[in-house]
């Protein structure tokens, strides 16, 4: 291990980046390796194999999908980066693991790298950080925080190549099975292909730069010039993500460990656009999940029947490597699906949103099936306006301007900003959730109309909240009382504010602001 550390420092010292290597506590047993690659802010249908946001946008991801299984109905639990990744690595919903926003998970919470480390795995992380070394128990932690140019390193496929190469070398020398989590900064805004001269645009080129006329505008956004312009930058960044995926898979191939390695690819949530990131819509939470496991998963499989969630990843991967599960988990393994088998109880997934770094709390809960989705917005009172990352780019401003002369678009922008307490969508007729079937003025009528789908989803969501000890249950039960909802919001604002203060010492120590 000492030789490995020296090799690593020499390999990356010129970049001015750091690495921490932690010793193992248990002799390794021959088990499959795991490589998990996580995109940042990528919509589920961006990769070519899921439809494609542009021509030839993800050749490496598409190749990976052809060599394994892709899931047409995979979802994250929460559509913001840190809590989403925390759900993946704990098998617990965000309100149970502690990372409701950008705060840390509860100390002592079992995590995938901690469990694997105890079983002799070398566990490494590259890229966008969770910054909780002592809690997640990464064996090797590649760091570029504090270099002053995180966006450059986090968007440079060649840096990922060097890091992956050195990590695989350490695992070989140590003769340990490994778990590597590589988290890109792409296609998170700011997008590539711009002309500002900023490092994230020009220093690290994508292998292809897209033009507005080439891209596909998602159905939940209007097809107007500035939206196309932003989509072109987004697609350029998505192609650079694919470049990164290619470098890691190339280095893995050189190790001759392909047959013994499970590769997982997904996104942490949808793109940073209205009705996607930091919300509970279908486009917020649907993710392009792909899993390759040579000789164990048949090639070119597509699962269109089952709905799976990222809360299920930890139990699934532990079953893959034949390790027992922690006692307290919210997730459920979908291992049978990897073998092409059927699994009952896969007809719905659940999503939630809390707040952004303790500020601007917008508690939401949703249930999604193949045919319908229902959303509960505890924060919506007709006066409180939503403000978050999806409003930072060209798209929202263009929608706002266009809405001044387009009543239909103005109505949609207004709904995005203010919502209603309840939303209900028929996905068979309206897959992009363009028409809320449950505006406030029709809620009482709709509730009494015998709408079986609506009533069923409400009941299933409540059962989920009860089962998983959701603190928003009382607010849901009093969703018809504006006074009760306002009191809930006052109490929740105090709670989330305390979490902001609790994070400050940690941020200062890490020299990194979430």
FIVO-71953 format. One record per residue (C-alpha): residue number from 1; x, y, z; chain. Coordinates in Angstrom, 1 decimal, padded with zeros to 4 digits. Example, Ala and Ser with C-alpha at 12.3 -4.5 7.8 and 13.67 -1.06 7.14 Angstrom:
2
- 1,012.3,-004.5,007.8,A
- 2,013.7,-001.1,007.1,A
END
This chain:
514
- 1,000.0,000.0,000.0,A
- 2,002.9,002.4,000.6,A
- 3,004.2,001.8,-002.9,A
- 4,000.7,002.5,-004.2,A
- 5,000.5,005.8,-002.4,A
- 6,003.8,006.9,-003.8,A
- 7,002.8,005.9,-007.3,A
- 8,-000.4,007.9,-007.0,A
- 9,001.2,011.0,-005.7,A
- 10,003.8,011.0,-008.5,A
- 11,001.2,010.4,-011.1,A
- 12,-001.0,013.3,-010.2,A
- 13,001.3,015.7,-008.4,A
- 14,001.8,017.9,-011.4,A
- 15,-001.9,018.7,-011.4,A
- 16,-001.7,020.0,-007.9,A
- 17,-004.4,017.6,-006.7,A
- 18,-004.5,015.5,-003.6,A
- 19,-005.4,012.0,-002.6,A
- 20,-006.1,010.3,000.7,A
- 21,-005.6,006.5,001.0,A
- 22,-007.0,004.7,004.0,A
- 23,-005.8,001.2,005.1,A
- 24,-008.1,-001.8,004.9,A
- 25,-009.2,-003.8,007.9,A
- 26,-010.1,-007.1,006.5,A
- 27,-008.4,-009.6,004.1,A
- 28,-010.1,-009.6,000.7,A
- 29,-012.3,-012.3,-000.6,A
- 30,-012.8,-012.8,-004.4,A
- 31,-015.9,-010.8,-005.2,A
- 32,-017.0,-008.8,-008.3,A
- 33,-015.7,-005.3,-008.6,A
- 34,-018.0,-002.3,-009.0,A
- 35,-017.6,000.9,-011.0,A
- 36,-020.4,003.4,-010.6,A
- 37,-020.4,006.4,-013.0,A
- 38,-022.8,009.3,-012.1,A
- 39,-023.7,012.1,-014.4,A
- 40,-024.6,015.5,-013.0,A
- 41,-027.9,017.1,-014.1,A
- 42,-028.5,014.8,-017.0,A
- 43,-032.0,014.2,-018.2,A
- 44,-033.0,010.5,-018.6,A
- 45,-033.6,010.8,-022.3,A
- 46,-030.3,012.6,-023.2,A
- 47,-028.3,009.4,-024.0,A
- 48,-028.8,008.1,-027.5,A
- 49,-030.0,004.7,-026.2,A
- 50,-032.8,006.5,-024.4,A
- 51,-033.8,008.7,-027.3,A
- 52,-031.0,011.2,-027.6,A
- 53,-031.0,014.9,-027.1,A
- 54,-028.7,015.3,-030.1,A
- 55,-027.1,013.3,-032.9,A
- 56,-024.3,010.9,-031.8,A
- 57,-024.4,012.4,-028.3,A
- 58,-023.3,009.5,-026.2,A
- 59,-021.5,006.8,-028.2,A
- 60,-019.7,005.4,-025.1,A
- 61,-022.8,005.2,-023.0,A
- 62,-024.7,003.7,-025.8,A
- 63,-022.1,001.0,-026.2,A
- 64,-022.3,000.3,-022.5,A
- 65,-026.1,-000.1,-022.7,A
- 66,-025.7,-002.6,-025.6,A
- 67,-023.5,-004.7,-023.4,A
- 68,-025.9,-005.0,-020.5,A
- 69,-029.4,-003.9,-019.4,A
- 70,-031.0,-000.5,-019.4,A
- 71,-034.1,000.4,-017.4,A
- 72,-036.8,002.5,-019.0,A
- 73,-038.4,003.3,-015.7,A
- 74,-035.6,004.1,-013.2,A
- 75,-035.9,007.1,-010.9,A
- 76,-033.9,008.9,-008.3,A
- 77,-035.6,009.7,-005.0,A
- 78,-034.6,013.4,-004.8,A
- 79,-033.6,015.7,-007.6,A
- 80,-030.6,017.5,-006.2,A
- 81,-027.0,016.3,-006.3,A
- 82,-025.8,015.6,-002.7,A
- 83,-029.0,014.1,-001.3,A
- 84,-029.5,012.1,-004.4,A
- 85,-026.1,010.5,-004.2,A
- 86,-026.5,010.0,-000.4,A
- 87,-029.7,007.9,-001.1,A
- 88,-027.7,005.8,-003.6,A
- 89,-025.0,005.0,-001.1,A
- 90,-027.2,004.4,002.0,A
- 91,-030.4,002.7,000.7,A
- 92,-032.3,005.2,002.9,A
- 93,-034.6,008.0,001.8,A
- 94,-033.2,011.4,002.4,A
- 95,-035.4,012.3,005.4,A
- 96,-034.1,009.1,007.0,A
- 97,-030.4,009.3,006.2,A
- 98,-030.1,013.0,007.2,A
- 99,-029.1,014.5,003.9,A
- 100,-032.3,016.4,003.1,A
- 101,-030.4,019.0,001.3,A
- 102,-026.6,019.6,001.2,A
- 103,-026.0,018.6,004.8,A
- 104,-024.2,015.4,005.9,A
- 105,-025.8,012.1,006.5,A
- 106,-026.2,011.0,010.1,A
- 107,-023.0,009.7,011.6,A
- 108,-023.0,005.9,011.9,A
- 109,-025.3,005.4,008.9,A
- 110,-024.2,002.3,007.0,A
- 111,-023.0,003.2,003.5,A
- 112,-022.0,001.2,000.5,A
- 113,-018.3,002.1,000.6,A
- 114,-018.1,001.6,004.4,A
- 115,-019.7,-001.9,004.1,A
- 116,-017.5,-002.9,001.2,A
- 117,-014.4,-001.5,002.9,A
- 118,-015.1,-003.8,005.9,A
- 119,-015.2,-006.7,003.5,A
- 120,-011.8,-006.0,002.0,A
- 121,-012.8,-003.7,-000.9,A
- 122,-010.7,-000.8,-002.0,A
- 123,-013.2,002.0,-002.3,A
- 124,-012.4,005.1,-004.3,A
- 125,-014.2,008.3,-005.3,A
- 126,-013.4,010.7,-008.2,A
- 127,-015.1,013.9,-009.1,A
- 128,-018.0,015.8,-007.6,A
- 129,-017.6,015.2,-003.9,A
- 130,-019.8,014.1,-001.1,A
- 131,-017.0,015.4,001.2,A
- 132,-017.7,013.1,004.1,A
- 133,-014.6,011.0,004.2,A
- 134,-015.0,009.8,007.8,A
- 135,-018.6,008.8,007.3,A
- 136,-018.5,007.2,003.8,A
- 137,-015.2,005.5,004.4,A
- 138,-013.6,006.0,001.0,A
- 139,-010.3,004.0,000.8,A
- 140,-009.0,006.4,-001.8,A
- 141,-010.3,009.9,-002.1,A
- 142,-009.2,011.9,-005.1,A
- 143,-009.4,015.6,-004.4,A
- 144,-009.2,018.8,-006.3,A
- 145,-011.1,021.0,-003.9,A
- 146,-009.2,024.1,-002.9,A
- 147,-007.3,024.3,-006.3,A
- 148,-009.5,027.2,-007.4,A
- 149,-010.6,025.6,-010.6,A
- 150,-012.9,022.7,-009.6,A
- 151,-015.0,023.1,-012.8,A
- 152,-012.0,022.5,-015.0,A
- 153,-010.8,019.4,-013.3,A
- 154,-014.4,018.1,-012.8,A
- 155,-015.0,018.4,-016.6,A
- 156,-011.7,017.1,-018.0,A
- 157,-012.0,013.5,-019.2,A
- 158,-008.2,013.2,-019.2,A
- 159,-008.1,013.9,-015.4,A
- 160,-010.6,011.2,-014.9,A
- 161,-008.5,008.9,-017.0,A
- 162,-005.4,009.5,-014.9,A
- 163,-007.3,009.1,-011.7,A
- 164,-009.0,005.9,-012.8,A
- 165,-005.6,004.5,-014.0,A
- 166,-004.0,005.2,-010.7,A
- 167,-006.9,003.7,-008.7,A
- 168,-006.9,000.5,-010.7,A
- 169,-003.2,000.3,-010.2,A
- 170,-003.5,000.6,-006.4,A
- 171,-006.2,-002.1,-006.4,A
- 172,-003.9,-004.4,-008.5,A
- 173,-000.9,-003.9,-006.2,A
- 174,-003.1,-004.3,-003.1,A
- 175,-004.8,-007.4,-004.7,A
- 176,-008.2,-006.1,-003.5,A
- 177,-011.6,-006.1,-005.2,A
- 178,-012.6,-002.5,-005.8,A
- 179,-015.5,-000.1,-005.8,A
- 180,-014.9,003.1,-007.8,A
- 181,-017.5,005.9,-007.9,A
- 182,-016.8,008.5,-010.6,A
- 183,-019.0,011.6,-010.5,A
- 184,-018.7,014.1,-013.4,A
- 185,-019.5,017.8,-013.1,A
- 186,-021.1,017.5,-016.6,A
- 187,-023.6,018.3,-017.9,A
- 188,-024.2,020.6,-015.0,A
- 189,-024.4,024.3,-015.9,A
- 190,-022.3,026.2,-017.0,A
- 191,-022.4,024.4,-020.3,A
- 192,-019.6,023.8,-022.8,A
- 193,-019.2,025.3,-026.2,A
- 194,-019.6,028.9,-025.0,A
- 195,-017.5,031.9,-025.9,A
- 196,-017.0,033.5,-022.6,A
- 197,-013.4,032.3,-022.2,A
- 198,-014.3,030.8,-018.8,A
- 199,-012.3,027.7,-017.9,A
- 200,-015.3,025.4,-017.9,A
- 201,-016.1,026.4,-021.4,A
- 202,-012.8,026.6,-023.3,A
- 203,-010.0,024.9,-021.5,A
- 204,-011.6,021.5,-021.5,A
- 205,-013.1,020.8,-024.9,A
- 206,-015.9,018.4,-025.7,A
- 207,-015.2,016.0,-028.6,A
- 208,-018.2,017.6,-030.3,A
- 209,-019.8,021.0,-030.1,A
- 210,-023.5,021.1,-030.9,A
- 211,-025.5,023.9,-032.7,A
- 212,-029.0,024.9,-031.8,A
- 213,-030.5,023.5,-035.0,A
- 214,-029.1,020.0,-034.2,A
- 215,-030.6,019.5,-030.8,A
- 216,-033.9,018.0,-029.7,A
- 217,-035.9,020.3,-027.3,A
- 218,-037.6,018.2,-024.5,A
- 219,-041.3,018.0,-024.7,A
- 220,-041.7,019.8,-021.3,A
- 221,-040.0,022.9,-022.6,A
- 222,-041.1,025.3,-025.4,A
- 223,-039.2,025.2,-028.7,A
- 224,-038.0,028.8,-028.9,A
- 225,-034.5,030.1,-029.9,A
- 226,-033.0,030.7,-026.5,A
- 227,-034.1,027.3,-025.3,A
- 228,-032.4,025.7,-028.3,A
- 229,-029.3,027.8,-027.6,A
- 230,-029.1,026.5,-024.1,A
- 231,-029.8,023.0,-025.2,A
- 232,-026.9,023.2,-027.6,A
- 233,-024.5,024.0,-024.7,A
- 234,-026.1,021.3,-022.6,A
- 235,-025.6,018.7,-025.4,A
- 236,-022.0,019.8,-025.8,A
- 237,-021.5,019.1,-022.0,A
- 238,-023.3,015.8,-022.3,A
- 239,-021.0,014.7,-025.0,A
- 240,-018.0,015.7,-022.8,A
- 241,-019.5,013.5,-020.0,A
- 242,-019.6,010.7,-022.5,A
- 243,-015.9,011.4,-023.3,A
- 244,-015.3,010.9,-019.6,A
- 245,-017.2,007.7,-019.5,A
- 246,-015.1,006.5,-022.4,A
- 247,-011.8,007.2,-020.6,A
- 248,-012.9,005.2,-017.5,A
- 249,-014.1,002.2,-019.4,A
- 250,-011.0,002.3,-021.5,A
- 251,-008.8,002.2,-018.4,A
- 252,-010.9,-000.6,-016.9,A
- 253,-010.5,-002.6,-020.1,A
- 254,-006.7,-002.4,-019.7,A
- 255,-006.9,-004.0,-016.3,A
- 256,-008.4,-007.2,-017.8,A
- 257,-011.1,-007.1,-015.1,A
- 258,-014.0,-006.4,-017.3,A
- 259,-015.6,-009.8,-016.8,A
- 260,-015.3,-009.4,-013.0,A
- 261,-016.6,-005.9,-012.9,A
- 262,-020.2,-004.6,-012.6,A
- 263,-020.5,-001.1,-014.2,A
- 264,-023.4,001.1,-013.2,A
- 265,-024.2,004.3,-015.1,A
- 266,-026.9,006.8,-014.1,A
- 267,-027.6,010.5,-013.5,A
- 268,-028.2,012.1,-010.1,A
- 269,-031.4,013.8,-011.5,A
- 270,-032.9,015.7,-014.4,A
- 271,-031.4,018.7,-016.3,A
- 272,-031.3,022.1,-014.7,A
- 273,-034.4,023.5,-016.4,A
- 274,-037.9,024.4,-015.3,A
- 275,-040.0,021.3,-014.4,A
- 276,-036.8,019.2,-014.0,A
- 277,-034.1,019.6,-011.4,A
- 278,-035.1,020.4,-007.7,A
- 279,-038.6,019.3,-008.3,A
- 280,-040.7,016.1,-008.1,A
- 281,-041.9,015.8,-011.7,A
- 282,-041.2,012.8,-013.9,A
- 283,-038.5,014.8,-015.7,A
- 284,-037.0,015.7,-012.4,A
- 285,-036.4,012.2,-011.1,A
- 286,-036.3,009.8,-014.1,A
- 287,-032.7,008.6,-014.7,A
- 288,-030.9,006.7,-017.5,A
- 289,-029.9,003.6,-015.5,A
- 290,-027.6,001.1,-017.2,A
- 291,-025.9,-001.9,-015.7,A
- 292,-023.3,-004.1,-017.3,A
- 293,-022.1,-007.4,-015.8,A
- 294,-020.4,-009.6,-018.4,A
- 295,-021.4,-013.3,-018.4,A
- 296,-024.1,-012.5,-015.7,A
- 297,-026.4,-010.0,-017.5,A
- 298,-027.4,-010.7,-021.0,A
- 299,-026.5,-008.1,-023.6,A
- 300,-029.0,-005.7,-025.1,A
- 301,-031.6,-006.2,-022.4,A
- 302,-034.2,-003.5,-021.8,A
- 303,-036.5,-003.6,-018.8,A
- 304,-039.8,-001.8,-019.7,A
- 305,-041.9,-003.5,-017.1,A
- 306,-040.5,-002.6,-013.7,A
- 307,-040.1,000.7,-011.8,A
- 308,-036.9,000.9,-009.8,A
- 309,-035.5,003.6,-007.6,A
- 310,-032.0,004.6,-006.6,A
- 311,-032.9,003.8,-003.0,A
- 312,-032.7,000.2,-004.3,A
- 313,-029.1,000.5,-005.5,A
- 314,-027.3,-000.4,-002.3,A
- 315,-029.3,-003.6,-001.5,A
- 316,-029.0,-004.6,-005.2,A
- 317,-025.2,-004.2,-005.3,A
- 318,-024.8,-005.9,-002.0,A
- 319,-026.7,-008.9,-003.3,A
- 320,-024.6,-008.8,-006.5,A
- 321,-021.4,-009.2,-004.4,A
- 322,-023.1,-011.7,-002.1,A
- 323,-023.0,-009.6,001.2,A
- 324,-025.7,-009.4,003.8,A
- 325,-027.9,-006.2,004.0,A
- 326,-027.9,-003.8,006.9,A
- 327,-030.9,-004.2,009.2,A
- 328,-032.6,-000.9,008.5,A
- 329,-033.1,-000.1,004.8,A
- 330,-035.7,001.7,002.9,A
- 331,-034.6,000.2,-000.5,A
- 332,-035.3,-003.2,-001.9,A
- 333,-032.9,-005.2,-004.2,A
- 334,-033.9,-005.6,-007.8,A
- 335,-031.3,-008.3,-008.4,A
- 336,-033.8,-010.6,-010.1,A
- 337,-034.3,-008.0,-012.8,A
- 338,-030.6,-008.2,-013.7,A
- 339,-031.2,-011.9,-014.5,A
- 340,-034.2,-011.1,-016.7,A
- 341,-036.7,-012.3,-014.1,A
- 342,-039.9,-010.7,-013.0,A
- 343,-040.4,-009.0,-009.6,A
- 344,-043.6,-008.0,-007.9,A
- 345,-044.2,-004.7,-006.2,A
- 346,-042.5,-002.6,-008.9,A
- 347,-045.5,-000.6,-010.0,A
- 348,-044.6,002.8,-008.4,A
- 349,-041.7,004.9,-007.1,A
- 350,-041.7,007.8,-004.7,A
- 351,-039.9,011.1,-004.8,A
- 352,-039.4,014.0,-002.4,A
- 353,-037.8,017.4,-002.2,A
- 354,-036.9,019.4,000.9,A
- 355,-034.7,022.5,000.5,A
- 356,-031.6,023.8,-001.0,A
- 357,-028.8,024.1,001.5,A
- 358,-031.4,024.8,004.2,A
- 359,-032.6,027.9,002.4,A
- 360,-035.7,028.3,000.3,A
- 361,-037.6,025.3,001.7,A
- 362,-040.0,023.7,-000.8,A
- 363,-041.2,020.5,000.7,A
- 364,-042.7,018.2,-001.9,A
- 365,-043.7,014.6,-002.1,A
- 366,-044.8,012.5,-005.2,A
- 367,-045.7,009.1,-006.4,A
- 368,-045.1,008.1,-009.9,A
- 369,-046.6,005.1,-011.8,A
- 370,-046.4,004.3,-015.5,A
- 371,-049.8,005.9,-016.0,A
- 372,-050.1,008.7,-013.5,A
- 373,-048.2,010.9,-011.1,A
- 374,-049.4,012.8,-008.1,A
- 375,-047.5,015.6,-006.3,A
- 376,-048.1,017.2,-002.9,A
- 377,-046.7,020.7,-002.5,A
- 378,-046.8,021.6,001.2,A
- 379,-045.2,025.0,000.4,A
- 380,-047.7,026.2,-002.2,A
- 381,-050.1,028.9,-000.9,A
- 382,-050.6,031.0,-004.1,A
- 383,-048.3,033.7,-002.8,A
- 384,-045.0,032.0,-002.0,A
- 385,-042.8,031.9,-005.1,A
- 386,-040.5,029.1,-006.1,A
- 387,-036.8,030.2,-006.7,A
- 388,-034.1,027.6,-007.5,A
- 389,-031.4,026.6,-009.9,A
- 390,-033.6,025.8,-012.9,A
- 391,-034.3,029.6,-013.2,A
- 392,-030.6,030.5,-013.6,A
- 393,-030.2,029.8,-017.3,A
- 394,-031.5,031.1,-020.6,A
- 395,-034.5,028.8,-020.7,A
- 396,-036.5,030.3,-017.8,A
- 397,-035.8,033.9,-018.8,A
- 398,-036.8,033.1,-022.4,A
- 399,-040.1,031.5,-021.2,A
- 400,-040.8,034.5,-019.0,A
- 401,-040.2,036.9,-021.9,A
- 402,-042.2,034.9,-024.4,A
- 403,-045.0,034.6,-021.9,A
- 404,-045.6,038.3,-022.0,A
- 405,-047.2,037.8,-025.4,A
- 406,-048.2,034.2,-025.2,A
- 407,-051.0,033.5,-022.6,A
- 408,-050.5,029.8,-022.7,A
- 409,-046.8,030.0,-021.9,A
- 410,-047.5,032.7,-019.3,A
- 411,-049.9,030.3,-017.6,A
- 412,-047.2,027.6,-017.5,A
- 413,-044.6,029.9,-016.1,A
- 414,-047.0,031.1,-013.4,A
- 415,-047.7,027.4,-012.5,A
- 416,-044.0,026.7,-012.3,A
- 417,-043.5,029.7,-009.9,A
- 418,-046.4,029.1,-007.6,A
- 419,-047.9,025.6,-008.2,A
- 420,-050.9,024.2,-006.4,A
- 421,-051.1,022.2,-003.2,A
- 422,-051.8,019.1,-005.3,A
- 423,-050.9,018.2,-008.8,A
- 424,-052.2,015.2,-010.8,A
- 425,-051.2,014.2,-014.3,A
- 426,-052.3,011.5,-016.7,A
- 427,-049.0,010.3,-018.2,A
- 428,-050.7,008.2,-020.9,A
- 429,-052.2,011.4,-022.4,A
- 430,-049.7,013.9,-021.0,A
- 431,-046.2,012.3,-020.6,A
- 432,-044.5,015.7,-020.0,A
- 433,-046.9,016.9,-017.3,A
- 434,-048.2,019.9,-019.2,A
- 435,-051.7,020.0,-017.8,A
- 436,-052.4,019.8,-014.1,A
- 437,-055.7,018.0,-013.7,A
- 438,-056.1,019.2,-010.1,A
- 439,-055.9,023.0,-009.9,A
- 440,-056.8,024.5,-006.5,A
- 441,-060.3,025.5,-007.6,A
- 442,-061.1,022.0,-008.7,A
- 443,-059.6,020.0,-005.8,A
- 444,-062.8,019.5,-003.9,A
- 445,-064.8,018.5,-006.9,A
- 446,-062.1,016.1,-008.2,A
- 447,-061.8,014.5,-004.8,A
- 448,-065.4,013.7,-004.7,A
- 449,-065.7,012.7,-008.4,A
- 450,-064.7,009.1,-007.8,A
- 451,-061.4,009.5,-009.7,A
- 452,-060.0,006.1,-008.7,A
- 453,-056.5,006.8,-010.0,A
- 454,-056.2,010.0,-007.9,A
- 455,-057.6,008.4,-004.8,A
- 456,-055.4,005.4,-005.2,A
- 457,-052.2,007.5,-005.5,A
- 458,-053.1,009.6,-002.6,A
- 459,-053.6,006.5,-000.4,A
- 460,-050.4,004.9,-001.6,A
- 461,-048.4,008.0,-001.0,A
- 462,-049.8,008.3,002.5,A
- 463,-049.0,004.6,003.2,A
- 464,-045.4,005.3,002.0,A
- 465,-045.1,008.3,004.3,A
- 466,-046.4,006.2,007.3,A
- 467,-044.1,003.3,006.5,A
- 468,-041.0,005.5,006.2,A
- 469,-041.7,007.9,009.0,A
- 470,-042.0,011.0,006.9,A
- 471,-042.1,014.1,009.0,A
- 472,-044.5,015.7,006.4,A
- 473,-047.3,013.2,007.1,A
- 474,-049.2,015.6,009.3,A
- 475,-049.0,018.3,006.7,A
- 476,-050.3,015.8,004.1,A
- 477,-053.2,014.9,006.3,A
- 478,-054.1,018.6,006.7,A
- 479,-053.5,019.5,003.0,A
- 480,-057.0,021.1,002.9,A
- 481,-056.1,023.5,005.8,A
- 482,-054.1,026.5,004.7,A
- 483,-053.5,027.4,008.3,A
- 484,-052.0,024.0,009.1,A
- 485,-049.8,024.1,006.0,A
- 486,-048.5,027.6,006.9,A
- 487,-047.7,026.4,010.5,A
- 488,-045.8,023.4,009.0,A
- 489,-043.8,025.8,006.7,A
- 490,-042.9,028.1,009.6,A
- 491,-041.7,025.1,011.7,A
- 492,-039.8,023.6,008.7,A
- 493,-038.1,026.9,007.9,A
- 494,-036.7,027.0,011.5,A
- 495,-035.5,023.4,011.2,A
- 496,-033.8,023.8,007.8,A
- 497,-032.2,027.1,009.0,A
- 498,-030.5,025.2,011.9,A
- 499,-029.1,022.8,009.4,A
- 500,-027.4,025.7,007.5,A
- 501,-025.7,026.8,010.7,A
- 502,-024.6,023.2,011.5,A
- 503,-022.8,022.9,008.1,A
- 504,-020.7,026.1,008.4,A
- 505,-017.8,024.7,010.5,A
- 506,-017.7,021.7,008.2,A
- 507,-017.6,023.9,005.1,A
- 508,-014.8,026.0,006.6,A
- 509,-012.7,022.9,007.4,A
- 510,-013.1,021.5,003.9,A
- 511,-012.7,024.8,002.2,A
- 512,-015.6,023.9,000.1,A
- 513,-019.1,025.5,-000.1,A
- 514,-021.8,023.1,-001.1,A
END
